[in-house]
Amino acid sequence: MRIMKTVNELRTELKEALNFCSHANDNTLAAHVNENIKWAWDNWEESDLKGFYEGEKPESYTASFKDHWIDCEDFDTELEQINNPA
């Protein structure tokens, strides 16, 4: 019997994987999520990001922003692919 991965398990795995991410697009889900988080950090309005850092905005996203972004994503498509591989 296969055990299905939950969205919370996937979120935890992604948060941990991005702690050690080389930021290179290696076609993994973690690399894809990393690129999306980087894009959001670079392009969201300053007012939306202000609560994730103090002082001047860092060049790279913060851990709290990473966690927030991952927690807000639904990952339905990714879970479907993980839990039902072709």
C-alpha positions, -999 to +999 in steps of 0.1 A: +000+000+000+014+034-010+013+062+015+001+095+001+021+126+008+002+154+024+005+191+016+019+198+050+046+171+045+055+186+011+057+221+026+080+209+053+102+191+028+104+222+006+113+245+035+141+221+045+153+216+010+155+254+004+177+258+035+204+241+015+194+252-021+222+261-044+198+284-062+206+265-095+176+253-115+182+216-115+146+208-125+136+198-090+105+210-074+126+228-047+145+247-075+113+257-092+098+269-059+131+287-051+128+306-085+092+315-077+101+328-043+130+348-057+107+363-083+081+373-056+109+388-035+122+409-064+088+419-077+062+422-050+054+457-036+076+469-009+046+473+014+039+435+011+074+426+020+081+450+048+071+426+076+097+401+065+128+421+073+141+451+094+160+480+080+170+479+044+156+452+022+181+423+018+191+413-017+179+377-011+146+366+004+145+360+041+137+326+058+104+341+072+094+351+036+103+317+023+082+300+049+053+324+044+053+319+006+054+281+009+026+281+035+004+301+012+008+279-019-016+251-024+007+227-043-023+207-056-008+200-090+026+190-075+009+167-049-011+150-077+021+144-096+039+131-065+011+109-053+001+096-087+033+092-108+028+081-144 
